[in-house]
Amino acid sequence: MGNSLKAIVAFVPSNECQKYLLEDLEEMPVDKMVDLSGSQLRRLPLHICSFRELVKLYLSDNNLNHLPPELEQLQNLQILALDFNNFKALPLVVCTLKQLCILYLGNNKLCSLPLELRLLQNLKTLWIESNCLQCLPEVVCELSLLKTLHAGSNALRTLPAQLRRLQELRTIWLSGNLLSEFPPVLLDMPFLEVIDVDRNSIRFFPSLAHLPGLKLVIYDHNPCRNAPKVAKGVRRVGRWSEETPEPRKRSGAVIEITLDEKPSPPPAAKLEPE
């Protein structure tokens, strides 16, 4: 079905037209996944909510701004994608889906998140990038199993001190915000592996060398006067990133190089058969 025809049919709320948009999706697929991304939907067809064993539901790139209360029937749902829609508020019915592990909310019009989000205690990945958030909702700090938080392209100026509670958090993406200083709370999170503060307004970076879990820090496109110091083996992406993170120890005029710092020899030339 052409996208232009879908766009026209999407304005008609009848069940017949909605089923037409779904291209006769009447029964739950064997893989327990329904992907309705880019279907020009303006409302979720209710019969989808009857697929009670559904595990993955992708509703990205539609025209949704609400969800039916019947969605609560999908208590086995683990992945829900609502990105690229028109949500101004997160429908509370989403917070009843307590098995959710991954929730995509990016590219909507969210200015806040409801306190009921704390009910999603199995959530491990939360994408809230490209919304209208001026501060990180503190309720996010109550998602104790969260491992990945993508909050880029908002209007964040600070992060709440409560974020340090998230001891399972490994990756935080904060690019494209309004941070004028490196968030102090991140200095108290030794378990972080990836920190992305690209495209902010940070002028000075404190040392990150004390963070034992850190593997990658992205700090490019900031008006900074220095690169963040990091421990050996940590990759940096940004200005001066090619410089040695920490000066090597010197013994007289000889630079000591540990075994794991020595460059690997070039691969041996492939032998031609005699």
PyMOL commands that set and color helices and strands:
alter all, ss='L'
color gray80, all
select helices_A, chain A and resi 3-9+15-21+46-50+69-73+92-96+115-119+138-142+161-165+184-188+259-261
alter helices_A, ss='H'
color red, helices_A
select strands_A, chain A and resi 33-35+56-58+79-81+102-104+125-127+148-150+171-173+194-196+216-218+235-237+250-251+254-255
alter strands_A, ss='S'
color yellow, strands_A
deselect
rebuild
show_as cartoon
